[in-house]
Amino acid sequence: MRGLGAGQRIFELRERPPAIPLTGVAVPPTARGPIVFENVSFEYPSRKGVEVLKDFNLKLEVGESVAIVCVF
C-alpha cells in the first residue's frame, strides 16, 4: 500500500506549479548551433544574496551532452 501512496505523491509533485517561474523565449526545433552561457549568475528566490552561480561561462557545441552537478 505504501507504493500506491508514493505513486500518488509523484503525480501530485509533477502537477505542482514550479517554485521558480520559467522565463525566456521558445526556441524553434529547427534552430541549430552552439549554446553559449556568458557571465551567468543565479540565486534562488528563497535565498537572496546567496549566489549559486557567479560569472558562469559555458559553450555547448551541437551534439554535445553535459551534466552539471553542484556539490555543497
N, C-alpha and C positions, 0 to 999 in steps of 0.2 A: 504493500500500500504506500510505503514511503516513496517508491519510484513514481507512482502516479502524481503525488503531491509535488515532487521535484519537477516532473514534466510540465505540470500546470504552471509552476513558477517560472520556468524558462519561457513559456509563451507570454506570460504577463510581462516579463522583462523585455521581450522583443517588441511588444506593442507600446511600451512606455516611451513618451517623447524624450529625446536626448536632453541631458542637463546642460550641455554646451550646444547652443544653436549652430546649425550648419549654415555656413555662408559661402559665397563665391558664385561663380558662373558655371553653367553646364558646359562641358567640353564635348564637341561633336565626335561621334565614333570614328569619323574619317581623319581626325587630327593625328598627325604623326610627327615625331621629332623628339628631341631630348626634353626632359622636365628639369627645370632649374629652380632651386630654392636659394635665395641670396639674403644674407643677414636677417634670417627669420628669428623672431623672439616670441615666446609664448609663456603665459601664466594662466593657471586655472582661475575662473571667476571666484571660486571659494577660497583661494589662497593669494589674494592680492599682494604684490610685492615679492613673491617667491617665483623667480623665473625658472621654468623647466628647461626652456631652450633660450640661448642668448647668442645672437650673431651666428646662427647655424647656417652652413652652406652645404649644398649637395647638388650634384648633377647626375641624373639618371639617363643613360643612353637608351635608345629603342631596343626592346627585348631584354633589358637588364632587370633583374629582380633583386630587391634589397629588403632586409628586415632590420628594423630599428628597435633596439632593446634598451630600456632605461633601467639602470640599477641604482638604487638609492642607498 
